[in-house]
């Protein structure tokens, strides 16, 4: 366990902030009960426009609402990563499963970002992987490199390929998946990302590498970068990831006892990354070693 330094969660209130500070936070952060939020107000942890709040305040658009969370013990995670590429502009590492990329969901210090910045303080991640997802993560070390690669990402010149083990036996060799992804209801969090006609355009290509007794090993290229895209898209076509505690067939949360986005149990690996070097313009193609369970064992036929 790691005791961190605490954190301040800041929110600039929008046009419909809610009836009171207590009601707003209780409704927005459903992982905590109203009683837990009342206790935080009583301890003086919540401030409204830099004044300690008691929870009864009527909120107005434009106000700044802050929760000063005291230091807490973070759950244990892997604390190492594999370096696969380094120069003056870039760092590329292999993230292990179980390590969050960025602070979220109760993790602040036990993150890939924290561990990478301990060695390269200037490093900035260009993308993220889910906590349970392993594989390649690209960091930039200069503003110019970040700007160039961000432009390439928007223009589709950065290519990422994943490997995933999914439930069921695929009936096709290739799937062109274009289900839009947006926010859908979740009983604990209020909303999570899922397949919905109201979502943003999303595009993945999944190819069968191997059919096993009850499962299919897929190779997946993502052409957009939506949250949980591969988990949602494979579930949408009827093949949720083996062990996925959140998504059911159709790309929506499980009807009974759905897990949280950060929960693990599935096998998803970012195996390759191809991009133009921001300084030299040369093509860089990197590979991450595969977890044993994601090696093809025989023919896909």
C-alpha positions in Angstrom: 0.0 0.0 0.0 1.2 3.5 -0.8 0.1 6.6 1.2 -0.2 9.6 -1.2 -0.3 13.3 -0.5 -4.0 13.8 -1.1 -5.6 15.6 -4.0 -8.0 18.5 -4.8 -10.8 17.6 -7.2 -11.9 20.9 -8.8 -15.1 21.5 -10.8 -16.2 24.7 -12.5 -20.0 24.5 -12.3 -22.0 24.6 -15.6 -25.4 25.9 -16.4 -27.3 23.4 -14.3 -25.2 22.7 -11.1 -28.0 21.3 -8.9 -30.0 22.4 -6.0 -27.3 22.3 -3.3 -23.6 21.5 -2.9 -24.5 18.3 -1.1 -27.1 17.2 -3.6 -24.8 18.0 -6.5 -21.9 15.9 -5.2 -24.0 13.0 -4.1 -25.7 12.8 -7.5 -22.5 13.2 -9.5 -20.3 10.9 -7.6 -22.5 7.9 -6.9 -19.6 5.8 -5.6 -20.1 7.6 -2.3 -23.3 7.8 -0.3 -25.0 11.0 0.9 -23.8 10.1 4.5 -20.2 10.0 3.3 -20.5 13.3 1.6 -22.1 14.8 4.7 -19.1 13.6 6.7 -16.7 15.3 4.2 -18.6 18.6 4.5 -18.5 18.3 8.3 -14.7 17.8 8.2 -14.3 20.9 6.2 -13.0 19.1 3.1 -15.3 20.8 0.6 -14.9 24.5 -0.5 -17.1 26.7 -2.7 -15.3 29.6 -4.2 -12.5 29.0 -1.7 -14.9 29.2 1.3 -15.6 26.1 3.4 -19.0 24.8 2.5 -21.5 23.0 4.7 -23.5 21.4 1.9 -26.6 23.5 2.1 -25.3 26.2 -0.3 -27.4 26.9 -3.5 -25.1 26.5 -6.4 -24.8 29.0 -9.3 -23.2 28.6 -12.7 -19.5 29.6 -12.8 -18.8 28.8 -9.2 -15.7 26.7 -8.3 -16.5 23.6 -6.2 -13.5 21.8 -4.7 -13.1 18.6 -2.6 -9.8 18.6 -0.7 -9.4 14.8 -0.4 -7.0 14.0 2.5 -4.1 11.5 1.8 -5.2 7.9 1.4 -3.7 4.5 0.9 -3.7 3.4 -2.7 -4.1 -0.3 -3.6 -1.0 -2.1 -4.6 -0.1 -2.2 -8.3 2.8 -3.3 -10.4 5.5 -0.6 -10.1 7.7 -1.4 -13.1 7.6 -1.0 -16.8 9.7 -2.1 -19.8 11.5 0.6 -21.8 11.3 -0.2 -25.6 12.3 3.2 -27.1 14.1 6.4 -25.9 15.6 9.5 -27.5 15.6 13.2 -26.9 12.0 13.6 -28.0 10.2 10.4 -27.1 9.9 7.6 -24.6 7.9 4.4 -25.3 7.3 1.9 -22.6 5.3 -1.3 -22.0 2.7 -0.9 -19.3 1.9 -4.0 -17.3 -1.7 -5.1 -16.7 -3.0 -3.7 -13.3 -1.2 -0.4 -13.4 -3.3 2.7 -14.2 -1.9 5.0 -16.9 -3.1 8.2 -15.3 -4.5 9.2 -11.9 -8.1 8.0 -11.6 -10.4 5.7 -9.6 -8.5 6.0 -6.3 -5.0 6.0 -7.8 -2.8 9.0 -7.7 0.8 7.9 -7.2 0.6 4.3 -8.3 0.3 5.1 -11.9 2.5 4.7 -15.0 2.6 8.5 -15.4 4.1 8.9 -11.9 6.7 6.1 -12.4 7.8 7.4 -15.9 8.0 11.0 -14.7 10.3 9.9 -11.8 12.8 9.1 -14.5 11.8 11.6 -17.2 10.1 14.5 -15.4 9.2 16.2 -18.7 7.4 13.2 -20.1 3.8 13.7 -21.3 1.6 10.7 -22.3 0.0 11.0 -25.8 -2.7 8.4 -25.0 -3.8 6.0 -22.3 -4.5 2.4 -21.8 -7.1 1.0 -19.3 -5.8 -0.2 -16.0 -6.2 -3.9 -17.0 -4.9 -3.4 -20.5 -1.2 -4.0 -21.1 1.2 -2.8 -23.9 2.8 0.2 -25.5 2.3 3.7 -24.3 4.0 6.7 -26.0 5.3 9.7 -24.1 6.7 12.9 -25.6 9.6 14.9 -24.0 9.3 18.2 -25.8 6.4 20.5 -26.7 7.3 20.3 -30.4 7.2 16.5 -30.4 3.8 16.6 -28.6 2.3 19.1 -31.1 3.5 17.1 -34.1 2.3 13.8 -32.8 -1.0 15.2 -31.7 -1.6 16.5 -35.2 -0.6 13.1 -36.7 -3.0 11.4 -34.2 -5.9 13.6 -35.3 -5.1 13.0 -39.0 -5.0 9.2 -38.6 -1.2 8.8 -39.2 -0.6 7.0 -35.9 -1.5 3.3 -36.1 -2.2 1.1 -33.0 -2.8 -2.6 -33.1 -4.2 -4.7 -30.2 -4.6 -8.4 -29.4 -7.7 -9.5 -27.5 -9.2 -12.8 -26.3 -13.0 -12.7 -26.7 -15.9 -14.9 -25.7 -17.6 -17.2 -28.3 -16.5 -18.4 -31.8 -16.4 -15.8 -34.5 -18.3 -16.6 -37.7 -16.5 -14.1 -39.9 -12.8 -13.6 -40.6 -13.0 -9.8 -40.4 -15.3 -7.3 -38.7 -15.6 -3.6 -39.7 -17.1 -2.1 -36.5 -18.6 1.4 -36.6 -20.9 1.5 -33.5 -21.0 5.0 -32.1 -19.7 5.3 -28.5 -21.1 7.6 -25.9 -22.3 7.8 -22.3 -24.9 5.2 -21.2 -26.5 4.5 -17.8 -24.5 2.7 -15.0 -26.1 1.9 -11.6 -23.1 3.0 -9.5 -21.3 5.7 -11.6 -24.4 7.2 -13.2 -22.8 7.0 -16.7 -20.1 5.0 -18.4 -19.1 4.8 -22.1 -20.9 2.2 -24.2 -22.4 1.6 -27.6 -25.2 4.1 -28.3 -26.7 5.7 -31.4 -26.2 9.1 -29.7 -22.5 8.6 -29.3 -19.5 9.8 -31.3 -18.4 8.1 -34.6 -16.1 5.2 -33.8 -14.3 2.7 -36.0 -12.4 -0.5 -35.4 -11.3 -3.4 -37.6 -11.2 -6.9 -35.9 -9.5 -9.9 -37.6 -9.6 -13.5 -36.4 -6.2 -14.9 -35.5 -7.4 -18.1 -33.9 -10.5 -19.9 -32.9 -10.3 -21.9 -29.7 -12.8 -24.2 -28.0 -15.0 -21.5 -26.7 -13.1 -18.3 -27.5 -11.7 -16.3 -30.4 -8.3 -14.6 -30.5 -8.6 -11.2 -32.3 -6.2 -8.7 -33.8 -7.8 -5.3 -33.6 -6.8 -2.0 -35.3 -8.5 1.1 -33.9 -9.1 4.1 -36.3 -10.6 6.3 -33.6 -9.6 6.6 -29.9 -12.8 6.4 -27.9 -12.8 5.3 -24.2 -13.0 1.5 -23.9 -13.4 1.3 -27.7 -12.2 -2.3 -28.2 -14.1 -3.7 -25.2 -17.3 -2.0 -26.4 -16.9 -2.8 -30.1 -16.1 -6.5 -29.6 -19.0 -6.8 -27.2 -21.2 -5.0 -29.8 -20.6 -7.7 -32.4 -21.4 -10.4 -29.8 -17.9 -11.2 -28.5 -17.2 -9.5 -25.1 -13.7 -10.0 -23.8 -13.2 -13.1 -21.8 -13.5 -12.1 -18.1 -14.8 -8.6 -18.8 -16.8 -7.6 -15.7 -18.4 -4.6 -17.3 -19.6 -5.1 -20.9 -22.2 -7.6 -22.2 -23.2 -8.6 -25.7 -24.3 -5.4 -27.5 -21.7 -3.1 -26.0 -23.7 -2.0 -22.9 -23.0 -2.6 -19.2 -24.1 -6.0 -17.8 -27.8 -6.0 -16.8 -27.0 -7.4 -13.3 -24.0 -6.4 -11.1 -21.9 -4.6 -13.7 -18.3 -3.9 -12.7 -16.4 -0.6 -13.0 -14.3 0.5 -16.0 -11.1 -0.1 -14.1 -11.9 -3.6 -13.0 -9.7 -6.3 -14.5 -10.0 -9.9 -15.4 -9.8 -9.6 -19.2 -6.9 -10.0 -21.7 -6.3 -6.9 -23.9 -2.8 -6.0 -25.1 -1.5 -3.0 -27.2 1.0 -5.0 -29.2 2.2 -2.5 -31.9 2.5 1.2 -32.5 3.6 2.8 -35.8 4.2 6.6 -36.3 6.4 9.1 -37.9 9.2 10.4 -35.7 8.4 14.1 -35.0 12.0 15.3 -35.7 13.4 13.0 -38.4 10.1 12.1 -40.1 11.3 8.4 -40.3 8.7 5.7 -39.6 9.0 4.1 -36.2 7.4 0.7 -35.7 7.5 -0.8 -32.2 6.3 -4.1 -30.8 5.5 -5.2 -27.2 6.0 -8.8 -26.2 2.7 -10.7 -26.0 1.3 -12.2 -22.8 1.5 -16.0 -23.0 -2.3 -16.4 -23.2 -2.5 -14.2 -26.3 0.0 -16.2 -28.4 -1.7 -18.0 -31.3 -1.7 -21.7 -30.6 -2.7 -23.0 -34.0 -4.7 -22.3 -37.2 -7.6 -19.8 -37.2 -9.5 -22.2 -39.5 
